[in-house]
Amino acid sequence: MGHGLSRMAAIGSAKVTSSTPDALWGSAALRALHPSAITCAGVTRGRLLDRCNLTVPVGMRLLLVGQPDASASALVRIVAGLSRPQRGQIEIAGLSDPTADGWGRRVAYLGPHPGIHRWMTPREALELAARLLDLPRLEAARRIERALAWVRIPDGAADRPVRRGGPPLLQRTGFAAALMADPEVLLLDEPLRAIEADERSRLLGLPGKRRTVVLASHYPASEDGLASHVALIRGGRVVLMAPTSDLEAAGLSLSMRDILALAEARAGDEGGSRRQQAPAAAR
């Protein structure tokens, strides 16, 4: 259901009380440090990731795609702390400690299978999430109502088993459970595929300029309008990190074919620049 948000975060010697992403990232101490939300350095995992490097600035809405598709999902799971890399390092807000006392409580993850028993009601699932977060009773009640309202689960459906609402209700419930933490970093891996595109776009349009969202998708064209940037993992490494507006400027769409085309064009430009610089360096 996702990890919770810690109330106290330590960065070096500075401690910052936080209840929302904007409150934490907006602190004077952290603004001076200009931290990245996510830093992956030399991450290796089987055949999917090979010394993979990725830096995600605070507040970015990143669409992560891969060739093969599983490489994007693998990196998201590693960042979430659900899988361990064979080598490399992950940092969240400059912290490398994935425990609850480090960055574990700042991150929420939602994958294609929310892990909610189908006999549970949405309200029961959110009450369980609140207990796992150790939220005070009144705060838990407030967050539950706020999460139910955001995902648009009405009172009647909130108190019926999720199996009666099918996959869309199950996925809305899982997303609501992830939001209970008010996470600074939200990691998503094909989480809302049973929900229509317009509603998925609304759900993922979470407020908070400092909230960072990484969405791994096998169908990037269906995520048009959800992300500010796109990153492509190919051959185990990030070979493209670009604003989605660069695709539009080049007359390309947010399809895997066109993302690959932009990556290949950028690689060709870089190779040409190096060849032009080589004779000058020799002189």
C-alpha positions as CSV (number, residue, x, y, z in Angstrom):
1,M,0.0,0.0,0.0
2,G,3.0,2.3,0.1
3,H,5.3,3.8,2.8
4,G,4.3,6.7,4.9
5,L,5.7,10.2,5.3
6,S,8.0,10.8,8.3
7,R,7.2,13.9,10.4
8,M,10.9,14.6,11.0
9,A,13.5,14.5,8.4
10,A,17.3,14.9,9.0
11,I,19.5,16.4,6.2
12,G,23.0,16.8,7.6
13,S,22.6,18.7,10.7
14,A,19.3,20.4,9.7
15,K,16.0,18.9,11.0
16,V,12.8,19.9,9.3
17,T,9.3,19.3,10.6
18,S,7.0,18.3,7.8
19,S,3.4,17.4,7.2
20,T,3.3,18.0,3.4
21,P,5.7,17.8,0.5
22,D,5.5,21.5,0.0
23,A,6.3,22.2,3.7
24,L,9.4,20.0,3.6
25,W,10.9,21.0,0.3
26,G,10.0,24.6,0.8
27,S,12.2,24.9,3.9
28,A,15.1,27.5,3.7
29,A,17.7,24.9,4.8
30,L,16.8,22.5,2.0
31,R,16.4,25.2,-0.7
32,A,20.0,26.1,0.0
33,L,21.1,22.5,-0.6
34,H,19.1,22.1,-3.9
35,P,18.6,18.4,-3.3
36,S,17.3,16.1,-6.0
37,A,14.3,14.1,-5.1
38,I,15.8,10.8,-6.5
39,T,19.3,9.9,-7.4
40,C,20.2,6.5,-8.8
41,A,24.0,5.9,-9.2
42,G,25.4,2.8,-10.9
43,V,22.3,0.7,-10.2
44,T,22.6,-2.9,-11.6
45,R,20.0,-5.6,-11.4
46,G,20.3,-8.8,-13.5
47,R,19.9,-8.1,-17.2
48,L,17.5,-5.3,-16.8
49,L,19.7,-2.6,-15.3
50,D,23.5,-2.1,-16.0
51,R,25.1,0.7,-14.0
52,C,22.0,2.8,-14.5
53,N,22.2,6.5,-13.5
54,L,19.1,8.7,-13.1
55,T,18.5,12.0,-11.3
56,V,15.0,13.2,-10.8
57,P,14.7,16.9,-9.6
58,V,12.2,17.8,-6.9
59,G,8.7,18.4,-8.4
60,M,9.3,16.6,-11.6
61,R,6.5,14.4,-13.1
62,L,8.5,11.8,-14.9
63,L,7.3,9.1,-17.3
64,L,9.8,6.2,-17.3
65,V,9.8,3.7,-20.1
66,G,12.1,0.9,-21.0
67,Q,13.3,-1.5,-23.6
68,P,12.5,-4.1,-22.4
69,D,9.4,-2.8,-20.6
70,A,10.5,-4.6,-17.4
71,S,13.5,-2.5,-16.9
72,A,11.5,0.6,-16.0
73,S,9.4,-1.4,-13.5
74,A,12.6,-2.9,-12.0
75,L,14.1,0.6,-11.4
76,V,10.9,1.8,-9.8
77,R,10.7,-1.2,-7.4
78,I,14.4,-0.6,-6.4
79,V,13.8,3.1,-5.7
80,A,10.7,2.1,-3.6
81,G,12.9,-0.3,-1.6
82,L,10.9,-3.4,-2.7
83,S,13.9,-4.8,-4.5
84,R,17.6,-4.6,-3.9
85,P,20.2,-3.8,-6.6
86,Q,23.2,-6.0,-7.0
87,R,25.3,-2.8,-7.0
88,G,24.8,0.9,-7.0
89,Q,23.2,3.4,-4.7
90,I,19.8,5.1,-4.3
91,E,19.2,8.4,-2.5
92,I,16.0,10.1,-1.7
93,A,16.4,13.8,-0.8
94,G,20.1,13.2,-0.2
95,L,19.5,10.2,2.1
96,S,20.7,6.7,1.4
97,D,19.0,5.1,4.3
98,P,15.9,3.2,3.1
99,T,14.5,2.5,6.5
100,A,11.6,4.3,8.1
101,D,14.1,6.5,9.9
102,G,15.6,7.5,6.6
103,W,13.6,8.0,3.4
104,G,11.3,5.0,3.8
105,R,8.5,7.0,5.2
106,R,8.7,9.7,2.4
107,V,7.9,7.3,-0.4
108,A,4.7,5.7,-1.6
109,Y,4.6,2.9,-4.2
110,L,1.7,1.5,-6.1
111,G,2.0,-1.2,-8.7
112,P,-0.4,-3.1,-10.9
113,H,-1.6,-5.3,-8.0
114,P,-2.5,-3.2,-4.9
115,G,-2.2,-6.1,-2.5
116,I,-5.7,-5.4,-1.0
117,H,-7.9,-8.4,-0.1
118,R,-11.0,-8.3,-2.2
119,W,-13.2,-9.0,0.9
120,M,-12.0,-5.7,2.4
121,T,-13.9,-2.5,2.0
122,P,-12.1,0.6,0.8
123,R,-12.6,2.2,4.2
124,E,-11.1,-0.9,5.9
125,A,-8.1,-0.8,3.6
126,L,-7.5,2.9,4.4
127,E,-7.9,2.3,8.1
128,L,-5.3,-0.4,7.9
129,A,-3.0,2.0,6.1
130,A,-3.5,4.6,8.8
131,R,-2.6,2.0,11.5
132,L,0.6,1.0,9.6
133,L,1.5,4.7,9.5
134,D,0.7,5.0,13.2
135,L,-1.5,8.0,12.6
136,P,-3.5,9.6,15.5
137,R,-7.2,8.7,15.4
138,L,-8.4,12.1,14.3
139,E,-5.7,12.6,11.8
140,A,-6.4,9.1,10.4
141,A,-10.1,10.0,10.0
142,R,-9.3,13.2,8.2
143,R,-6.9,11.6,5.8
144,I,-9.3,8.8,5.1
145,E,-12.1,11.2,4.1
146,R,-9.7,13.3,2.0
147,A,-8.3,10.2,0.2
148,L,-11.8,8.8,-0.5
149,A,-12.9,12.2,-1.9
150,W,-9.8,12.5,-4.2
151,V,-10.3,9.1,-5.7
152,R,-14.1,9.6,-5.8
153,I,-15.2,6.6,-3.9
154,P,-18.7,7.5,-2.5
155,D,-19.8,6.6,1.0
156,G,-21.9,3.6,-0.3
157,A,-19.0,2.0,-2.2
158,A,-16.5,2.8,0.6
159,D,-18.3,0.4,2.9
160,R,-18.8,-2.5,0.5
161,P,-16.2,-5.1,-0.4
162,V,-13.9,-4.0,-3.2
163,R,-14.7,-7.1,-5.2
164,R,-18.2,-5.7,-5.8
165,G,-16.7,-2.7,-7.7
166,G,-14.3,-4.8,-9.8
167,P,-10.8,-3.7,-10.9
168,P,-11.5,0.0,-11.1
169,L,-12.6,0.2,-7.4
170,L,-9.7,-2.0,-6.4
171,Q,-7.2,0.4,-8.1
172,R,-8.9,3.5,-6.8
173,T,-8.6,2.0,-3.3
174,G,-5.0,1.1,-3.7
175,F,-4.2,4.7,-4.9
176,A,-6.1,6.1,-2.0
177,A,-4.1,3.9,0.4
178,A,-0.9,5.2,-1.1
179,L,-2.1,8.8,-0.6
180,M,-2.6,8.2,3.1
181,A,1.1,8.9,3.6
182,D,0.9,12.3,1.8
183,P,4.2,11.1,0.1
184,E,6.9,13.4,-1.1
185,V,7.8,10.9,-3.8
186,L,5.1,8.8,-5.5
187,L,6.3,5.8,-7.5
188,L,3.8,4.3,-9.8
189,D,4.1,1.1,-12.0
190,E,1.1,0.6,-14.3
191,P,-1.2,1.4,-11.3
192,L,-4.5,2.6,-12.8
193,R,-4.9,0.7,-16.1
194,A,-8.5,-0.3,-15.4
195,I,-9.5,3.4,-15.2
196,E,-10.3,5.5,-18.2
197,A,-7.7,7.9,-19.5
198,D,-9.4,11.2,-18.5
199,E,-10.0,10.0,-14.9
200,R,-6.5,8.6,-14.6
201,S,-5.1,12.0,-15.6
202,R,-7.2,13.7,-12.9
203,L,-6.1,11.2,-10.2
204,L,-2.5,11.6,-11.0
205,G,-2.7,15.4,-11.2
206,L,-2.0,15.7,-7.5
207,P,-1.5,19.1,-6.0
208,G,1.9,20.2,-4.7
209,K,4.7,21.8,-6.7
210,R,7.3,19.9,-4.7
211,R,5.7,16.5,-5.0
212,T,7.7,14.2,-7.3
213,V,6.0,11.6,-9.3
214,V,7.6,8.8,-11.3
215,L,5.3,6.7,-13.5
216,A,6.6,3.5,-15.2
217,S,4.5,2.7,-18.2
218,H,4.4,0.0,-20.9
219,Y,2.0,2.2,-22.9
220,P,3.5,5.7,-22.9
221,A,1.1,7.1,-25.6
222,S,-1.8,6.5,-23.1
223,E,0.0,8.7,-20.5
224,D,0.0,11.8,-22.7
225,G,-0.5,14.9,-20.6
226,L,0.5,13.3,-17.3
227,A,4.2,13.9,-17.3
228,S,6.5,16.9,-17.7
229,H,9.5,14.7,-18.7
230,V,10.2,11.3,-20.2
231,A,13.2,9.0,-19.5
232,L,14.1,6.0,-21.6
233,I,16.1,3.0,-20.3
234,R,17.7,1.0,-23.0
235,G,20.4,-1.6,-22.7
236,G,20.1,-1.2,-18.9
237,R,20.9,2.5,-18.9
238,V,19.1,5.8,-19.2
239,V,19.8,6.9,-22.8
240,L,17.3,9.8,-22.9
241,M,16.0,12.3,-20.4
242,A,14.0,15.1,-22.0
243,P,11.0,17.3,-21.5
244,T,7.9,15.9,-23.2
245,S,7.7,19.2,-25.1
246,D,10.9,18.2,-27.0
247,L,8.9,15.4,-28.6
248,E,6.2,17.8,-29.7
249,A,8.8,20.3,-31.0
250,A,10.3,17.5,-33.1
251,G,6.9,16.6,-34.5
252,L,6.9,13.3,-32.5
253,S,4.3,11.8,-30.2
254,L,4.6,10.2,-26.8
255,S,4.7,6.7,-28.3
256,M,7.6,4.2,-27.7
257,R,8.5,4.4,-31.4
258,D,8.9,8.2,-31.3
259,I,10.7,8.2,-27.9
260,L,13.2,5.8,-29.4
261,A,13.5,8.0,-32.5
262,L,14.3,11.1,-30.3
263,A,16.9,9.1,-28.3
264,E,18.6,7.9,-31.5
265,A,18.6,11.4,-32.9
266,R,20.1,12.8,-29.7
267,A,22.8,10.0,-29.7
268,G,23.6,10.8,-33.3
269,D,24.0,14.5,-32.6
270,E,26.3,13.8,-29.6
271,G,28.4,11.4,-31.7
272,G,28.8,14.1,-34.5
273,S,29.8,16.7,-31.9
274,R,32.5,14.4,-30.5
275,R,33.9,13.7,-34.0
276,Q,34.1,17.4,-34.8
277,Q,35.9,18.1,-31.5
278,A,38.4,15.3,-31.9
279,P,40.6,17.0,-34.7
280,A,40.7,20.3,-32.6
281,A,41.9,18.3,-29.6
282,A,44.5,16.6,-31.7
283,R,45.8,20.0,-32.8
